[in-house]
């Protein structure tokens, strides 16, 4: 990357009937955002003009048909489609889901080609995006297929990082999904991410148990005793600072999470309910473990707020900040790894002043 230019932030528009367009435009209505990044919205100029008028957003954009035409210091809108699209804000519509995926696929394609540096995704509706060509429960699973690496959903705020062993899995299937191999893989992913993406030198990671009270010695399930405990002990022998499993019901209320660089929850709600309670509005969903950087806000399409000009854009803005921050951390880590300081053993026969 040319260090003289700004980081190019690709943005998928999300569900056209949700609040994605509003939080995107409100974020970049502040001209100071363009001082340190160049946004590229994957949608259409006609659509963005419609949203601008609807929300009375005071900003100009540069419509482009080629990513070679990106202009820095401006909001760029890459025309994924050119036809008029009739939006019906607040309504669930499978046609809007189709356009959301068109935007996402175009943005991911640009990311894979290094035509953009990072990707920030506005929320999609997991139901109306399903089709013969897109059969994924969310962004994370699609990105895991398209990009290199082992993906892990990691929720991030200033004071808390929560990763998930299983993400969009039905509660009845959780225990069957959690295996020693999965635990080892996810811990390795989050351990590496903390070092490369967040600059943590020696990560300290907490694991939450699967069952209430970690199963109470098998009374409420034996998965913690047969899977969690022995796997954590095995990982500890490799030198990683991994602890647990901790009973989830008291872990956050006791502020025990503050002792760790990250927490791994066994399933979606076990991790996201406390995270959003503590960090809602400032949280960011980061897909750790991949060769490219992707973030998103910590909320959904919010149909009940769409079109009312009341959506809070702070989480989306934080997602942009976090994507840029992680991108820079990766460059820094790669530079350090490329040129490690050589450790030279002193020659016992050389006559140095310190030997005199």
C-alpha positions in Angstrom: 0.0 0.0 0.0 1.2 3.5 -0.8 1.6 5.0 2.7 1.0 8.5 1.2 -2.6 7.8 0.4 -5.5 7.4 2.8 -6.9 4.0 3.7 -9.7 3.0 1.3 -12.7 1.8 3.3 -15.1 -0.2 1.3 -18.7 -0.2 2.5 -21.5 -2.6 1.7 -24.9 -0.8 1.8 -26.8 -3.6 3.7 -30.5 -4.0 3.7 -31.9 -1.1 1.6 -35.0 -0.8 3.8 -33.0 -0.7 7.0 -30.9 2.0 8.8 -27.7 1.1 7.0 -27.9 4.0 4.5 -28.7 6.4 7.3 -25.8 5.5 9.6 -23.3 5.4 6.7 -24.2 8.9 5.4 -24.4 10.4 8.9 -20.9 9.0 9.6 -19.4 10.6 6.6 -21.4 13.8 6.8 -18.6 14.9 9.2 -15.9 16.1 6.7 -13.2 15.3 9.3 -13.7 11.6 8.5 -12.3 12.2 5.0 -9.0 13.4 6.6 -7.9 9.9 7.4 -9.8 7.6 5.1 -11.5 7.4 1.7 -14.9 5.7 1.7 -16.3 3.7 -1.2 -20.0 2.8 -0.9 -21.0 -0.1 -3.0 -24.6 0.7 -4.2 -25.7 3.2 -6.8 -25.5 7.0 -7.1 -29.3 7.2 -7.7 -30.0 5.4 -4.5 -27.5 7.4 -2.4 -29.0 10.6 -3.8 -32.5 9.4 -2.6 -31.2 8.7 0.9 -29.4 12.0 1.0 -32.6 13.9 0.3 -34.7 11.8 2.6 -32.3 12.3 5.6 -31.3 15.9 4.7 -27.7 14.8 4.7 -25.3 17.6 3.7 -22.5 15.9 1.8 -21.4 15.4 -1.8 -20.3 12.2 -3.4 -18.3 11.1 -6.4 -20.2 8.5 -8.5 -17.8 6.0 -10.1 -18.1 3.0 -12.5 -14.5 1.9 -12.0 -12.5 1.6 -8.8 -9.6 3.1 -10.6 -11.6 6.4 -10.5 -11.6 6.6 -6.7 -11.1 10.2 -5.6 -9.5 10.8 -2.2 -11.0 13.5 0.1 -14.5 12.6 -1.3 -17.2 10.1 -0.6 -17.2 7.6 -3.5 -20.2 5.6 -4.6 -19.4 2.7 -6.8 -22.3 1.8 -9.1 -23.0 -1.9 -8.6 -26.3 -1.3 -10.4 -27.8 1.6 -12.3 -31.5 0.8 -12.4 -33.9 2.7 -10.1 -34.8 0.8 -6.9 -37.9 1.6 -5.0 -37.3 1.4 -1.3 -39.9 1.0 1.3 -38.1 1.8 4.5 -39.0 -0.3 7.5 -40.4 -3.2 5.5 -38.8 -6.7 5.0 -38.5 -7.4 1.3 -36.6 -10.2 -0.4 -35.8 -7.9 -3.3 -33.9 -5.6 -1.0 -32.1 -8.6 0.3 -30.9 -9.4 -3.3 -29.5 -5.9 -3.6 -27.8 -6.1 -0.2 -26.0 -9.2 -1.5 -25.1 -7.6 -4.8 -23.4 -4.8 -2.8 -21.7 -7.3 -0.5 -20.3 -9.5 -3.2 -19.0 -6.5 -5.2 -17.3 -5.1 -2.1 -15.8 -8.5 -1.2 -14.5 -8.9 -4.7 -12.8 -5.5 -4.5 -11.3 -6.5 -1.2 -9.9 -9.7 -2.6 -8.3 -7.7 -5.4 -6.8 -5.1 -3.0 -8.9 -2.4 -4.7 -10.1 -1.4 -1.2 -8.1 -1.9 2.0 -10.8 -2.8 4.5 -14.5 -3.7 4.5 -17.2 -2.3 6.7 -20.6 -4.0 6.3 -23.9 -2.4 7.1 -26.5 -4.8 8.5 -28.4 -7.3 6.4 -31.5 -9.3 7.2 -30.5 -12.9 7.5 -33.9 -14.1 6.3 -34.4 -12.1 3.2 -30.9 -12.6 1.8 -31.3 -16.4 1.4 -31.2 -17.7 -2.1 -29.7 -20.4 -4.3 -26.5 -18.3 -4.6 -26.3 -17.1 -1.0 -27.1 -19.6 1.7 -25.3 -18.4 4.7 -26.6 -17.4 8.2 -24.6 -14.2 8.2 -21.6 -12.1 6.9 -19.1 -14.1 8.9 -19.8 -17.4 7.2 -19.8 -15.9 3.7 -16.5 -14.2 4.4 -15.0 -17.4 5.7 -15.7 -19.0 2.3 -14.5 -16.1 0.2 -11.3 -15.1 2.2 -8.3 -17.0 3.6 -8.0 -18.0 7.2 -10.2 -19.3 10.0 -12.9 -16.9 10.9 -14.1 -16.0 14.4 -16.8 -13.5 15.4 -15.1 -11.1 17.8 -17.1 -8.3 19.4 -14.9 -5.4 20.3 -15.2 -2.2 22.4 -12.7 -0.1 24.3 -12.9 -2.2 27.4 -14.1 -5.6 26.2 -13.4 -8.3 23.5 -15.8 -11.2 23.3 -15.3 -14.1 20.8 -17.6 -16.9 20.0 -16.9 -20.7 19.8 -20.2 -21.1 17.9 -22.0 -18.1 16.4 -25.3 -18.6 14.4 -26.1 -22.1 15.7 -29.4 -23.2 17.1 -29.3 -23.6 20.9 -30.3 -27.3 20.7 -27.2 -27.9 18.5 -24.6 -26.0 20.5 -23.1 -28.8 22.6 -22.7 -31.1 19.6 -20.8 -28.4 17.7 -18.2 -27.8 20.5 -15.3 -30.2 20.2 -11.7 -30.2 21.4 -10.6 -29.4 17.8 -13.0 -26.4 17.6 -11.8 -25.0 20.9 -8.1 -25.3 20.0 -8.8 -23.7 16.6 -10.8 -20.8 18.0 -8.3 -20.1 20.8 -5.4 -20.1 18.2 -7.3 -17.7 16.0 -8.1 -15.2 18.8 -4.6 -15.6 20.3 -3.0 -14.7 16.9 -5.5 -11.8 16.4 -4.8 -10.2 19.7 -1.1 -10.2 18.9 -1.3 -9.1 15.2 -4.5 -6.9 15.2 -4.5 -5.4 18.7 -0.8 -5.3 19.7 -1.2 -7.5 22.8 2.2 -9.1 23.5 1.1 -12.0 25.7 -2.6 -12.5 25.4 -4.6 -13.6 28.4 -7.8 -15.4 27.4 -10.9 -16.5 29.5 -13.2 -19.3 28.4 -16.8 -19.5 29.5 -18.4 -22.9 30.3 -21.1 -24.5 28.2 -23.6 -25.5 30.8 -25.0 -23.5 33.8 -22.4 -23.5 36.6 -20.1 -25.5 34.3 -22.5 -28.5 34.7 -22.2 -28.8 38.5 -20.0 -31.8 38.3 -22.2 -33.5 35.7 -25.5 -32.8 37.3 -26.4 -30.3 34.5 -24.5 -31.8 31.6 -20.9 -33.3 31.4 -19.5 -31.3 28.4 -17.5 -28.9 30.6 -15.9 -31.8 32.4 -15.2 -34.0 29.4 -14.4 -31.4 26.8 -13.7 -28.0 28.2 -11.4 -28.7 31.2 -9.1 -31.2 29.5 -8.8 -29.1 26.3 -7.9 -26.0 28.2 -5.3 -27.9 30.2 -3.8 -29.2 27.0 -3.6 -25.7 25.5 -2.1 -24.3 28.7 0.8 -26.8 28.3 1.7 -25.0 25.0 2.4 -21.8 27.0 -0.8 -19.9 26.1 -2.4 -18.0 29.0 -5.9 -19.6 28.7 -8.1 -20.0 31.8 -11.5 -21.4 32.6 -14.1 -22.5 32.0 -15.8 -19.9 34.1 -19.5 -20.0 35.0 -21.0 -17.4 32.6 -23.8 -16.2 34.9 -21.5 -14.3 37.3 -18.4 -13.7 35.1 -19.4 -10.2 33.7 -21.3 -9.0 36.8 -18.3 -9.6 38.9 -16.2 -7.6 36.4 -13.9 -10.6 36.1 -13.6 -9.9 32.4 -11.4 -6.9 33.1 -8.6 -9.3 34.0 -8.4 -10.6 30.5 -7.5 -9.4 27.0 -10.4 -11.4 25.5 -13.3 -13.7 26.5 -14.5 -16.7 24.5 -18.2 -17.5 25.0 -19.5 -20.9 24.1 -22.5 -19.6 22.1 -24.0 -16.5 20.6 -26.3 -15.1 23.4 -23.9 -16.1 26.2 -21.4 -13.7 24.8 -23.5 -11.0 23.0 -26.0 -10.3 25.7 -23.4 -9.1 28.2 -21.3 -7.5 25.5 -24.2 -5.4 24.2 -25.4 -4.6 27.7 -22.0 -3.2 28.5 -21.0 -1.7 25.2 -24.1 -1.1 23.1 -23.8 1.8 20.7 -20.0 1.7 20.8 -19.4 -2.0 20.0 -18.0 -3.4 16.8 -18.3 -6.8 15.2 -14.9 -7.8 13.9 -14.3 -11.0 11.8 -10.9 -12.1 13.3 -8.7 -14.7 11.7 -9.0 -13.8 8.0 -6.4 -12.3 5.7 -8.5 -9.2 5.2 -10.1 -6.8 7.7 -13.9 -6.6 8.0 -15.9 -4.9 10.7 -19.6 -4.0 11.2 -21.7 -2.1 13.8 -23.1 -4.1 16.7 -26.8 -3.7 15.6 -29.1 -5.0 13.0 -31.4 -3.5 10.3 -33.6 -1.8 12.9 -36.7 -1.6 10.6 -38.6 0.1 13.4 -36.3 3.1 13.1 -35.7 3.1 9.4 -36.8 6.3 7.6 -37.4 8.2 10.8 -34.0 10.0 10.8 -33.4 8.9 14.4 -30.8 6.1 14.0 -27.6 6.4 16.1 -24.6 6.1 13.8 -21.9 5.9 16.6 -21.5 2.1 16.3 -21.0 2.3 12.5 -18.5 5.2 13.0 -16.7 3.0 15.5 -16.6 0.2 13.0 -14.9 2.4 10.5 -12.4 3.6 13.1 -11.7 0.0 14.2 -11.2 -1.3 10.7 -8.6 1.4 10.1 -6.9 0.8 13.4 -6.6 -2.9 12.8 -5.3 -2.4 9.3 -2.6 -0.2 10.6 -1.7 -2.6 13.4 -1.3 -5.4 10.8 1.1 -3.3 8.8 3.1 -2.5 11.9 3.1 -6.2 12.9 4.2 -7.3 9.5 7.0 -4.7 9.4 8.3 -5.9 12.8 8.1 -9.5 11.8 9.8 -8.9 8.5 12.8 -7.2 10.2 13.2 -8.7 13.6 16.1 -7.4 15.7 19.0 -9.8 15.4 20.4 -11.1 18.7 24.2 -11.4 18.4 26.0 -13.5 21.0 29.1 -11.7 22.3 32.4 -13.0 21.1 34.4 -14.1 24.3 37.7 -13.4 22.4 36.8 -9.8 21.4 38.2 -7.0 23.6 35.4 -4.7 24.4 35.4 -1.9 26.9 32.7 -3.6 28.9 35.1 -6.5 29.4 37.8 -4.4 30.9 
